[in-house]
Amino acid sequence: MIDYVDPVPPVLKFFGLYMPDVPTYGNSIPATAKLPVLLVRNAGGSDYTRLQLLARADSPVQATQVLIRAMNTLERYAGNIHGLDVTWCQHESSPITDTDEDTNKPESWCYMKLDNLEA
């Protein structure tokens, strides 16, 4: 039996290596964070990992661009995530543009599916 592993810390380290110019946070974005930022949080999944990626920025276009870059990076290089044995990665949704209610800043988000042995 393979033990379950919280996917957020390994994915945060992955984005730190592959997108070092964009601060990446797990589960919540600090109020003092400099935009643009990327957020990674676990969104469930049964026998796979479902992640929500969310980019917040000063404009809707910038938020969507950061999110698309993160989506493409994760799909291309998910097999290089240290700490997870990923066999497949794909986006489950296209970017959805929204506005954060607390900060009134534009954001864009999507769901990603990781097939990994530790799910």
Salt bridges, closest charged atoms under 4 A:
ASP21 OD1 - ARG69 NH2 2.87
ASP58 OD1 - LYS105 NZ 3.29
GLU75 OE2 - HIS91 ND1 2.57
GLU92 OE1 - ARG50 NE 2.65
ASP100 OD1 - ARG56 NH2 3.18
GLU107 OE1 - ARG56 NH2 2.91
